Amino acid sequence: MHKLIIHKLGPIRHCELTCSQFMTFTGFQASGKSTIAKAVYYFRTIKNDIYSTLEDIALSLYSDSDQNQNISKNKYLTDFLREKFLRVFGSSWGMDNDMSMEYYFSEDCFVKVYLKEENFYSTPNYVWIELCPAITSFLRDNSLRVDALGVPATERKRIQERLVQLFNDNYETVYIPAGRSMITLLSQQMSYIYTTMKDAQKRAIDYCTQDYIERILSLKSEFSDGLNGLAAYEGPKNNIPRSVTSLAMDLVQKVLRGSYRFADNEERIVLDNNKYVKINFASSGQQESVWILNLLFYYLVHGTPVNFIIEEPESHLFPESQKYITELITLIFNLGHSVLVTTHSPYVLGTLNNLLYADNIPKKLKDTASSIIPSEFWINGNQFSAWFVKNGSIEDCIDQEIHLIQNEKLDQISKVINRDFDKLFDLEMDE
């Protein structure tokens, strides 16, 4: 299992986390949930960074045969990872000089990022990157072969398969940040804004948000025939049962209260009467949720294993819709994907608890239970973990006796609200 250790980064003072296939984090705002999510994203995308390093160097040497053939892959990668850290977490100047974070893909494969107190380097709080011997050996022993057309597909596949073995990780990581509605609101202008930005301006954007923007810009055209067209074309190619795509589309419809389509170079929510609303005039709930739904469905029908990192899927949604979007996430999870969710919502946590409970039902009752909650949504408790983030650390939310999220963590504030109501009611009755 993968393991993450964070020390004095953002609100997190110290935490050690063994990563499960499905992780959920809850807690007060500014407690460090996003810090943990971004740390997982930072490390889980390093295998992509290594491939990009090999590709950049190979193409550079091919285009300029007089260039020094001894470009250090190790230095190229660590320089990139240093810049990536600053773009994900911000300037290191305000960080503690003993900040560190490390990620273990296996016992022998790990990466560490840290600051240290020293007087010799000219830059305060210089970010140090430590690569394990397995990674440095991989960089030394592997190169990409290129030709006039670029990197051949077979060559790309060869290196990517070796990276999957090295990192014990065959998942593509997809980060879906909070604050999605602003990007959706500027939907029609976004392509123009983004393509006219200089590279320096793009680098000023939070790295996770830039990845999200580039992903949705590249995938919009895939939805020209809506979810139905995508399912009909990609589903059979990747052996995705029609029953599964139908179940997913039903949940998307319930959340979106319409269907998404990209037509005539604009994003639309098509309504039941075949009329449509441009996405920038849609409701805030539709704007917040549309690209969570689209991305989940896109990777469902493509069958590519994905590690989804989703911040606050409940944003701007009615409680019933929060239940549906949570069920869609668990449906995707049960198809072989990995999930990390941050949430403030008792409805999301309550839905997850029901799905854990359903999977725990005695075998003789499972048929009846599946008529209440479809078994495609159930969560295997052995693959699930829930954490409460507070006071700079994490606290396990799972009740080890019943293997459910602890009841008091589901909706702590309700007790306070109900207590205040009871006091006011008693005050009136005593009058």
N, C-alpha and C positions, 0 to 999 in steps of 0.2 A: 504493500500500500504506500501511496505517496504521503509525505509528511512535510508540513510547513511550520517554520519557527519564525516568529516576529518579535523583535525587541526594540522598544522605544521608537516606533514609527507612527507618526500621527497620534491619534488618541490611544493607540495600543501601547501599553507599557510592556507586557510580555504575554505571549500565548504560544502554545505548542498544539498543533492540530494534526491528527491523522485523518487524511481525506477519505471520505466514503464516496460512494457513487452518487448519492443524493444528499446534499447538505443544505440546511436552511439556517439562517442567522436572523435573530430578532434582537431588539433592544432600542433604547432611546436614540433620538437623532444625535449625530455627532459622537456616537459611542465607539465607532470603528468598524462597523459592518462593511462599508465600502472599502476601507483600507485592506481588510482581509480579502475581499472579492478581487480587488485590483492586484494584490500580491499573487493570488492564484493565477490570474490572467497573465501577469508579468512572466512568471516562471513557465507556465504551460505553453506559452508561445515561443519559448527559446529555441525549440527545435526548428521552427519556421525561420528564426533569425539566423541559425546556423546554415540552413539551406540558402538563404539570401546572401550570406557571406560568401559561400562557395560560388554561387552564381555570379555575383558582382565581380569577384576577383577573376573568374574564368573569362567573362565577357570583356573585362578591361584588358586582360592580357591578350586576348584574341584580336581586339581592335587595335592594339598598339604593341606590336611584336618587339619594339625596342625598349619597352618598359621593363623595369627591374623585375626579374622573375621570382625574386625572393620576398614578395609581399607577405608580411606576417598575418596569417589567418587569425591567429590568437589575438593579436593586437586589434585587428579590424573588428572582430566580434566584441571584444571587451569595450572598445570605444563606442560601438553601437549600443551595447547594453547599458553603458553609463548614461548616454543621452536618453535612452528609452526610460530609464529609472527617473530621470529628472522630468520627463514629459508625463509620466504616469503619476508621480507623487509630488512634483513641485521642487522648488529649490531646496538644496540640502543645507543652505546657510543657517536656517532656523532650526535645524534638527540637532538632537543630542549627538555629541561626537562619539558616543558608543552605540549608535543605532546599528542594527544589523537585521538582516532577514536571510533565511536560507531555506532551500527546498530540496528534499530528497526524493528523487524519482525511484531510486532503489538504494541499496546499501552502498553501491560503488559509483552511483551517478548522482551528482548533486551540484548545485550552484549556490554561492554565497555572495551577498552584497552587503557592504558595511562601510562605516566611517571609522576613523581611528584618530586618536590624539597624537599629533606629531608636529614637529617644528621645521621640517626640512622642505616640505612641498609648498610651493608658492600660493596655491589655491586653498582657501579655508574650506574645511569639510569636504575634501575631495572624496568622490565615491569610488570605492575599491571593488573590483569584481574578482572573485576567485572561482575558477573553473576546476572541476575535479580532473584527475589524470585521465579518466576514460574519455572525457570530452576533448582535452588537449590532444590525446592520441588520435581520436577520430579526425580532428582538424588536420593533423599532420599526415595521416594516411589516406585521406580521401580528397579527391578533386573532381570537378565536373569537366566533362569533355563537351566542347561546343563546336558548332560549324557555322556556316554563313547564315543559316536560318535561326540561330540561337541554340538553345539547349534541346536536344532530341527528347521526345517523350519517354523513350526507354531509359535514357540516362537520368532524367528527373525521377522516374519511378525507382530506379536502383538506389539512388541516394536517399530518397524519402523512406524507403523500406528499411534501410540501415538506421536511419534516425529513429524510426518507430521502435526498432529493437534496442537501440542505445538507451532511449528514454522510457522504455516500458510504457508507451503511451501512443495509442493509435487514433486518438481523438483530435479533431480540429476544434479549436476553442473559439467560441462566438460570444462576445460581450455585448449585452444589451443594457445600456446605462439608464439611470433615472433622468427625468427631464426630457423625455422623448418628444413631447408635444411641440416644443419650439422648433425642432428640426422638421417635424411633419407640417407645422403651420407654414413654414417657408418652403414647402415642397417644390413648387414650380420655380422658385428663385434659387433653390439650393444648388442645382447643377451649374448655373451661371456663376453664382457666388464662389463656389468651390473651385471651378476650373479657372477662374480669373485670379485666384489667390496665388501669390508668390510662395515658393517653397518655405521661406522663412516665416510667412504668415501661417502656413499650414502647421509648421512645427510648433507654433504658439498654442495650437489647439490641444487640449488634453488628448493623450495618445489613444485612450480607450474610445473617446468620442469620435476621433478621426477614423478609427477602424470601423466604427458603427456607421458613420456617414458614408464612407467609401463602399461598405458592403451593401447598403440599401440602394445607393446610386447604381451599383453594378447589377443589382437583381431586379430592379423595377420592371424591366422589359419582359422578364420571365412570367409576369402576371398579366400579360396582354389578353389572355383568355380566362382570367380569373383562376380560382382554386380548382374548379372543375377541369379546365384545360390542362393545368399543371399535373393534376392527379391522373388524368387519362393518358397523358404522354409519358410521364416519368414513372408513375407507380408500377405498371406492368414490367417495365425494363428492369426495375430493381426489386421485383418480387414482393411488392407491398400489397397485401390483400385489400381488395376494394372495400371490405367491411371496415377495415381500419381507417382508410381515408374518408369513408362516409361518416364514421363516428367523429373524426377530427373536424370535418367540415361542419357537422351539426353543432359542435361546441363553438367553433369560430362564428357561426351565424348567430348563436345565442349571445355571445359577447359583443360582437360588432353590430348586431341588429341590421345586417345588410351584408353585402359581399364586396370585396376589394377588387378593383380592376384598374390596370394602367392602359389608358387609351388616348389617342390623339395627344400624346406627350403630357398627359395630366393624370394625377391620381384621383380615383373616384370611389365613393361608397355607393354601390348600386342597391336600391331599395326594392321592396317586394313588388311594387307597381311598375318596375322597370325604369323608373326615374332615378336620377342619381344626384349626389351632392359632391362637389369638389372637396377634396380632403381638407383643404385649408378653411372650409366653411363648416366642417363636420363638428360634432360635439367634442369636448375635451377628452371624454372617455374613449371615443373612437380614435382620436389623434394619439393618445397615449398608448393604446393597446394594439393598434393596427400592425405595427412592424414587429411586435412580439409574436403576434398570431402568424403573420406572413413568414417570418424566419423559422418558427417552429414547424409550420406546414412544409415549407420548402425543403428543409433537411429531412423531414419525415419521408417525403416521396422519393428523395434522392438516395436514401439509405446510407449516407455517409455518417460514421460515428462522430458525434459532436459533443463537446463539453460546453453546455450552455451556462453562462453566468448572467443571471437576470436580476436586475435591481428593481424592487418594488413593483411587481407585476400588477398589484392591486390599484395602482394610481388612477384616481378619477373614476373608478368603477363602482357601481351599485353592489352591495354584498352578494346578491345572487350571481352576478357576473364574475365576481371574485372567485366564487366556487367553481364556475365553469372554466375559467382560465387556469385555475389550479389543476383541475382534472385534465385539461389538455396537456399541461406540463408533465403530469404523471403518465399520461398515455404515451407521450414521446419518450419519457424515461424508460418505460417498460419495453420499448422497441430497441433497446441497447445503447441509448445515449446516457450521458452523465449530466447532472444538474446541480448548480449552486444558486440558491435564491436568498435574497435579503428581503425582509418584509417587516412592516409595522402592524400588519392586519391580523386581528384575531380570527377573521373569517378564513383567511388563507391557512393559518395554523390549525384551525378547527377542521377544515376540510382535509388537511394532511393527516390529522389524527383519525378521522373516520376511515380514511383509506388504509392506514396502518392497522386499525382495528378490524376492518373487513378481511384483511389478509390473515389475521390471527384467529378468525372464527374456526371452531372445530370443523373437521373435514365433512362430517355428515350434514352440516348446516350451510356449506358453501354454495350449493345450488340456489337455496333460498336467498342467501346473502347477495348473490350476483343479480338477483331480480330487483334488489334495492339499490345497489351500486354495482355497475358493470365491472367484472373482474379485470378488464383491461386497465382500470385505473388503480387497482390495489397496489400497495407498496410493501415490498418485503422489508421487514424491520432490520434485517441483517445488513441491508445496503443503505440504511438511512441514519442520519444523525441530525440533531437539532441543538443549536447553541444560543445562549443568551449573552450578549456582549455588554459588559458594564465594567466601570472602574478600571479600564485599561486591560481587561482580560476576558476570557470566555468561560462560560459555565454550562455544563452539560444539562440540557433540558429534558432528557429522556428518563422516565421512571423505569428503572431497571427491572422492577417486578412485573409490570404489566406491559412494558415495551411500547409505551405511548408518551407523547409530549406531556409533561407535567401540567396538570389542570391550572395551577396558579399562574403559569407562564402564558396561558392562552389569552387571558384578558384581565390583567391585574387591575386596570383602572376601573373596571365595572364595579368592583367591590367598593372602591372609594366613592364613585358616583352614587351607587345604591345606598351607601352609608349616609352620605350627605342628604339624599332624598328622605331617608328614614328619619333623620334628625329634624328636618324641616316639617315632615308630616307629624312627628310626635309633638313638635312645638305648637303646631296648629291645633292638635287634639287636646293639648293641655291648657289651651287658652280658655 
